[in-house]
Amino acid sequence: METRKLLNCILIVFAAVIKTNLCDVCEIKGWGFHCDGCSKMVYCIKPIGADWITEEIGQCDENKNLYCNELYKNCSSTKNCSSNDVTEVDLVFNCKNEGIFPNPYDCKTYFICSKDSKSSSLSKDYIKCPDGYAFNPMSNLCNERYDNNELCKRQYKCNAVYDIAAWPTNNNIFYVCKEGRFGVSNEKFLYPELYSCEPDKIFDNQLQKCASEDEIIATTTNQNNESTATPTPSPTECLKGGIFEDPNNCRGYIYCTFQLRKILKLCPNNSHFNKTLSACVPGSEC
């Protein structure tokens, strides 16, 4: 009898911390940190072949004017929540030109920006990957498993307004850091605004602009002529973040994360890795 009471108590405590399908927050918003109302912070998990699990990770004290904030993934003095919560996606992603773009905050989703047929303005389509998969900006497909995927770690660094850099996993895309404000107290935050280069160009971090292969090669050649330094070889281990040639596979490339973890990747079918552009380009020749 005492054992049954103890077991019931354990189950009650466990159920208070982890619940399934809590108000359908996880079914609506998917994996990761979310606000369930204005005070409750939850984390959504979906094991393969199982229902969504909603884990409560904290409460914000509304009596002290603290509210759940999905942008900061914590409590904040800014109240931007309601029964129909506005997500950070709605707050900080705007289409700047046509193309397919990763969601900077959620690897399970992406955006298609296209010209509206009735006007010259850009329309934004918000697309979710199938359960368990993440969007791969290099292939523009949801062909990466979500679990522990490096693509799902933050891909941008915004330290100051107008910082600019290529998107690490597809340098045909680049981002410019902008300052935004939201909420009744006008809190400031930095966010990446995404753009794409012309199809035959990539964003070069050294030139700080979109450039063609010929332009990049010419610049690199001039720099090599002016310097006695030898070119950086493909890494046997990661010393810095970036994308590098795989010397053992012309279709492959090495993705070094910001945490200096080395990951071997493959270009999509009928393409190969161009070490000058640090990108997958059409054609099977190596």
Backbone hydrogen bonds in HBPLUS format (Angstrom, degrees):
<---DONOR---> <-ACCEPTOR-->    atom                        ^
c    i                          cat <-CA-CA->   ^        H-A-AA   ^      H-
h    n   atom  resd res      DA  || num        DHA   H-A  angle D-A-AA Bond
n    s   type  num  typ     dist DA aas  dist angle  dist       angle   num
A0005-LYS N   A0001-MET O   3.05 MM   4  6.39 155.7  2.11 148.6 154.9     1
A0006-LEU N   A0002-GLU O   2.94 MM   4  6.16 159.4  1.98 148.7 154.3     2
A0007-LEU N   A0003-THR O   2.90 MM   4  6.13 158.4  1.95 148.0 154.0     3
A0008-ASN N   A0004-ARG O   2.92 MM   4  6.14 157.2  1.97 147.7 153.8     4
A0009-CYS N   A0005-LYS O   2.94 MM   4  6.22 154.7  2.01 147.4 154.2     5
A0010-ILE N   A0006-LEU O   2.98 MM   4  6.29 156.7  2.04 149.9 156.0     6
A0011-LEU N   A0007-LEU O   2.95 MM   4  6.20 159.9  1.99 150.6 156.1     7
A0012-ILE N   A0008-ASN O   2.89 MM   4  6.12 153.3  1.96 147.5 154.8     8
A0013-VAL N   A0009-CYS O   3.00 MM   4  6.23 164.1  2.02 151.7 155.2     9
A0014-PHE N   A0010-ILE O   2.86 MM   4  6.04 164.2  1.88 151.6 156.6    10
A0015-ALA N   A0011-LEU O   2.82 MM   4  5.93 156.6  1.87 145.2 151.8    11
A0016-ALA N   A0012-ILE O   3.02 MM   4  6.20 135.7  2.22 138.5 150.1    12
A0016-ALA N   A0013-VAL O   3.13 MM   3  5.10 128.0  2.41  93.6 107.5    13
A0017-VAL N   A0014-PHE O   3.11 MM   3  5.32 140.6  2.27 100.4 111.4    14
A0018-ILE N   A0014-PHE O   2.91 MM   4  6.12 170.4  1.91 162.0 164.5    15
A0056-GLU N   A0017-VAL O   2.93 MM  39  5.48 162.9  1.96 169.7 173.2    16
A0019-LYS N   A0054-THR O   2.82 MM  35  5.14 174.0  1.83 153.0 152.3    17
A0054-THR N   A0019-LYS O   2.53 MM  35  5.14 162.5  1.56 166.9 173.3    18
A0024-ASP N   A0021-ASN O   3.43 MM   3  4.89 171.1  2.44  94.9  97.5    19
A0025-VAL N   A0022-LEU O   3.09 MM   3  6.12 178.8  2.09 133.1 133.3    20
A0028-ILE N   A0024-ASP O   3.05 MM   4  6.13 148.6  2.15 145.7 153.4    21
A0029-LYS N   A0025-VAL O   2.86 MM   4  5.99 165.5  1.88 154.0 158.4    22
A0030-GLY N   A0026-CYS O   2.70 MM   4  4.85 148.9  1.79 130.4 138.4    23
A0032-GLY N   A0044-CYS O   3.17 MM  12  5.11 152.6  2.25 139.8 132.4    24
A0044-CYS N   A0032-GLY O   2.90 MM  12  5.11 165.7  1.92 134.8 137.2    25
A0034-HIS N   A0042-VAL O   2.95 MM   8  5.46 159.3  1.99 152.3 153.6    26
A0042-VAL N   A0034-HIS O   2.99 MM   8  5.46 175.5  1.99 164.1 163.9    27
A0036-ASP N   A0040-LYS O   2.94 MM   4  5.22 165.9  1.96 147.7 152.1    28
A0068-CYS N   A0038-CYS O   2.67 MM  30  5.25 170.7  1.68 141.7 145.2    29
A0060-CYS N   A0039-SER O   2.70 MM  21  4.59 153.5  1.76 133.0 142.3    30
A0041-MET N   A0058-GLY O   2.91 MM  17  5.17 175.0  1.92 151.4 149.8    31
A0057-ILE N   A0041-MET O   2.89 MM  16  5.66 164.6  1.91 143.6 148.5    32
A0043-TYR N   A0055-GLU O   2.78 MM  12  5.13 147.6  1.89 140.2 151.3    33
A0055-GLU N   A0043-TYR O   2.87 MM  12  5.13 178.7  1.87 151.6 151.2    34
A0045-ILE N   A0053-ILE O   2.88 MM   8  5.10 160.0  1.92 151.8 157.9    35
A0053-ILE N   A0045-ILE O   2.67 MM   8  5.10 164.7  1.70 165.6 168.2    36
A0050-ALA N   A0047-PRO O   3.10 MM   3  5.35 154.2  2.17 136.3 131.2    37
A0064-LYS N   A0061-ASP O   3.00 MM   3  5.51 152.3  2.08 111.0 119.3    38
A0066-LEU N   A0061-ASP O   3.11 MM   5  5.29 152.5  2.19 131.2 134.4    39
A0065-ASN N   A0062-GLU O   2.97 MM   3  4.71 156.8  2.02 106.2 107.0    40
A0067-TYR N   A0076-SER O   2.74 MM   9  5.28 162.8  1.77 148.6 153.9    41
A0076-SER N   A0067-TYR O   2.78 MM   9  5.28 147.3  1.89 141.0 151.6    42
A0069-ASN N   A0074-ASN O   2.92 MM   5  5.62 145.6  2.04 153.8 163.1    43
A0073-LYS N   A0069-ASN O   2.85 MM   4  5.73 122.0  2.19 138.5 155.4    44
A0074-ASN N   A0069-ASN O   3.32 MM   5  5.62 149.5  2.42 145.7 151.0    45
A0090-ASP N   A0087-THR O   3.12 MM   3  5.52 121.2  2.48 105.7 117.6    46
A0091-LEU N   A0087-THR O   3.30 MM   4  6.64 141.6  2.46 139.1 149.9    47
A0092-VAL N   A0088-GLU O   3.00 MM   4  6.12 153.1  2.08 156.5 159.9    48
A0093-PHE N   A0089-VAL O   3.19 MM   4  5.66 140.7  2.35 150.8 149.7    49
A0099-GLY N   A0113-CYS O   2.99 MM  14  5.30 158.0  2.04 143.5 142.7    50
A0113-CYS N   A0099-GLY O   2.85 MM  14  5.30 172.3  1.85 170.3 169.3    51
A0101-PHE N   A0111-PHE O   2.90 MM  10  5.20 164.1  1.92 148.9 154.4    52
A0111-PHE N   A0101-PHE O   2.85 MM  10  5.20 170.4  1.86 159.5 162.8    53
A0106-ASP N   A0103-ASN O   3.35 MM   3  5.43 151.5  2.44 105.8 113.2    54
A0109-THR N   A0106-ASP O   3.25 MM   3  5.92 164.4  2.27 122.3 123.7    55
A0135-PHE N   A0107-CYS O   2.75 MM  28  5.71 171.8  1.76 174.6 172.2    56
A0129-CYS N   A0108-LYS O   2.77 MM  21  5.40 167.4  1.79 170.6 166.1    57
A0110-TYR N   A0127-ILE O   2.94 MM  17  5.36 151.0  2.02 147.0 155.3    58
A0127-ILE N   A0110-TYR O   2.86 MM  17  5.36 173.3  1.87 167.3 167.4    59
A0112-ILE N   A0125-ASP O   2.98 MM  13  5.10 153.3  2.05 140.2 148.4    60
A0125-ASP N   A0112-ILE O   2.97 MM  13  5.10 158.2  2.02 141.7 148.8    61
A0114-SER N   A0123-SER O   3.08 MM   9  5.44 158.5  2.12 147.0 153.7    62
A0123-SER N   A0114-SER O   2.69 MM   9  5.44 170.2  1.70 168.1 168.5    63
A0116-ASP N   A0121-SER O   2.83 MM   5  5.73 170.5  1.83 174.8 172.0    64
A0119-SER N   A0116-ASP O   3.20 MM   3  5.33 152.5  2.27 104.3 112.4    65
A0133-TYR N   A0130-PRO O   3.09 MM   3  5.76 154.2  2.16 148.1 147.0    66
A0146-TYR N   A0132-GLY O   2.78 MM  14  5.24 163.0  1.81 136.1 133.4    67
A0134-ALA N   A0144-GLU O   2.58 MM  10  5.08 157.8  1.62 152.8 159.4    68
A0136-ASN N   A0141-LEU O   2.84 MM   5  5.58 165.6  1.86 153.0 157.2    69
A0139-SER N   A0136-ASN O   3.22 MM   3  5.71 129.8  2.49 111.1 121.5    70
A0140-ASN N   A0136-ASN O   2.77 MM   4  5.59 134.4  1.98 152.6 167.3    71
A0149-ASN N   A0146-TYR O   3.15 MM   3  5.49 147.7  2.26 142.1 132.7    72
A0152-CYS N   A0149-ASN O   2.96 MM   3  5.56 156.9  2.02 114.7 121.9    73
A0153-LYS N   A0150-GLU O   3.11 MM   3  5.45 168.3  2.12 112.3 115.3    74
A0163-ASP N   A0160-ALA O   3.21 MM   3  5.75 149.1  2.31 136.7 132.0    75
A0162-TYR N   A0177-CYS O   2.68 MM  15  4.80 170.9  1.69 143.6 144.1    76
A0177-CYS N   A0163-ASP O   2.85 MM  14  5.20 162.3  1.88 155.7 160.9    77
A0165-ALA N   A0175-TYR O   3.20 MM  10  5.76 152.2  2.28 150.4 158.4    78
A0175-TYR N   A0165-ALA O   2.91 MM  10  5.76 160.5  1.95 165.2 169.9    79
A0167-TRP N   A0173-ILE O   2.82 MM   6  5.48 171.8  1.82 141.4 139.4    80
A0170-ASN N   A0167-TRP O   3.13 MM   3  5.50 166.6  2.15 119.8 124.1    81
A0173-ILE N   A0170-ASN O   3.02 MM   3  5.88 164.2  2.05 122.2 127.3    82
A0203-PHE N   A0171-ASN O   2.67 MM  32  5.60 167.6  1.69 179.0 174.8    83
A0197-CYS N   A0172-ASN O   2.79 MM  25  5.46 166.0  1.81 168.5 173.4    84
A0174-PHE N   A0195-TYR O   3.01 MM  21  5.49 159.1  2.06 139.5 145.9    85
A0195-TYR N   A0174-PHE O   2.89 MM  21  5.49 160.2  1.93 168.0 169.4    86
A0176-VAL N   A0193-GLU O   2.97 MM  17  5.22 153.8  2.04 139.7 146.8    87
A0193-GLU N   A0176-VAL O   2.84 MM  17  5.22 159.6  1.88 139.3 146.1    88
A0178-LYS N   A0191-TYR O   2.86 MM  13  5.52 168.4  1.88 166.2 166.9    89
A0191-TYR N   A0178-LYS O   2.96 MM  13  5.52 157.1  2.02 150.9 158.2    90
A0180-GLY N   A0189-PHE O   2.81 MM   9  5.38 168.9  1.83 164.5 168.4    91
A0189-PHE N   A0180-GLY O   2.99 MM   9  5.38 140.5  2.15 144.3 147.5    92
A0182-PHE N   A0187-GLU O   3.23 MM   5  5.68 142.6  2.38 138.6 148.8    93
A0187-GLU N   A0182-PHE O   3.16 MM   5  5.68 131.8  2.40 166.5 153.3    94
A0186-ASN N   A0183-GLY O   3.15 MM   3  5.30 165.1  2.17 108.2 112.0    95
A0201-LYS N   A0198-GLU O   2.95 MM   3  5.38 161.1  1.99 128.6 128.3    96
A0202-ILE N   A0211-ALA O   3.10 MM   9  5.68 158.5  2.15 153.9 152.7    97
A0211-ALA N   A0202-ILE O   2.83 MM   9  5.68 159.6  1.87 156.3 157.9    98
A0204-ASP N   A0209-LYS O   2.95 MM   5  5.75 170.3  1.96 152.9 149.6    99
A0208-GLN N   A0204-ASP O   2.67 MM   4  5.62 132.7  1.89 146.7 162.1   100
A0216-ILE N   A0212-SER O   3.03 MM   4  6.31 159.8  2.08 153.2 158.6   101
A0217-ILE N   A0213-GLU O   2.86 MM   4  6.05 163.4  1.89 154.8 159.7   102
A0218-ALA N   A0214-ASP O   2.90 MM   4  6.05 161.3  1.94 147.7 152.9   103
A0219-THR N   A0215-GLU O   3.00 MM   4  6.16 158.7  2.05 143.8 149.5   104
A0220-THR N   A0216-ILE O   2.85 MM   4  6.02 162.8  1.88 151.4 156.5   105
A0221-THR N   A0217-ILE O   2.80 MM   4  5.96 158.3  1.85 150.6 156.9   106
A0222-ASN N   A0218-ALA O   3.00 MM   4  6.19 161.3  2.04 146.8 151.4   107
A0223-GLN N   A0219-THR O   2.99 MM   4  6.22 155.7  2.05 146.4 153.3   108
A0224-ASN N   A0220-THR O   2.88 MM   4  6.11 152.8  1.96 147.6 155.2   109
A0225-ASN N   A0221-THR O   2.92 MM   4  6.16 148.3  2.02 147.4 156.1   110
A0226-GLU N   A0222-ASN O   3.09 MM   4  6.29 138.0  2.28 138.3 149.0   111
A0226-GLU N   A0223-GLN O   3.20 MM   3  5.09 127.1  2.50  90.6 104.2   112
A0227-SER N   A0224-ASN O   3.28 MM   3  5.06 150.3  2.37  92.7 101.4   113
A0242-GLY N   A0256-CYS O   2.92 MM  14  5.16 159.6  1.96 139.2 139.2   114
A0256-CYS N   A0242-GLY O   2.79 MM  14  5.16 167.8  1.81 169.7 169.6   115
A0244-PHE N   A0254-ILE O   2.83 MM  10  4.98 158.3  1.87 144.4 151.7   116
A0254-ILE N   A0244-PHE O   2.68 MM  10  4.98 170.7  1.69 150.3 153.7   117
A0249-ASN N   A0246-ASP O   3.18 MM   3  5.59 170.5  2.19 118.0 121.0   118
A0252-GLY N   A0249-ASN O   2.98 MM   3  5.08 150.6  2.07 103.3 112.7   119
A0273-PHE N   A0250-CYS O   3.05 MM  23  6.08 170.0  2.06 158.7 161.9   120
A0267-CYS N   A0251-ARG O   2.78 MM  16  5.49 162.4  1.81 163.0 168.6   121
A0253-TYR N   A0265-LYS O   2.97 MM  12  5.36 152.7  2.05 136.1 140.5   122
A0265-LYS N   A0253-TYR O   2.88 MM  12  5.36 169.2  1.89 169.9 170.1   123
A0255-TYR N   A0263-ILE O   2.83 MM   8  5.14 172.1  1.83 162.6 161.2   124
A0263-ILE N   A0255-TYR O   3.02 MM   8  5.14 142.3  2.17 134.3 145.7   125
A0257-THR N   A0261-ARG O   3.07 MM   4  5.28 164.4  2.10 145.1 147.5   126
A0260-LEU N   A0257-THR O   2.82 MM   3  5.00 156.0  1.87 113.3 116.1   127
A0283-GLY N   A0270-ASN O   2.97 MM  13  5.36 149.1  2.07 140.2 131.4   128
A0272-HIS N   A0281-VAL O   2.99 MM   9  5.66 154.9  2.06 157.9 162.8   129
A0281-VAL N   A0272-HIS O   2.85 MM   9  5.66 164.9  1.87 163.9 164.8   130
A0274-ASN N   A0279-ALA O   2.86 MM   5  5.57 176.8  1.86 158.5 159.4   131
A0278-SER N   A0274-ASN O   2.74 MM   4  5.65 125.4  2.04 142.2 159.4   132
A0279-ALA N   A0274-ASN O   3.32 MM   5  5.57 151.0  2.41 140.3 146.2   133
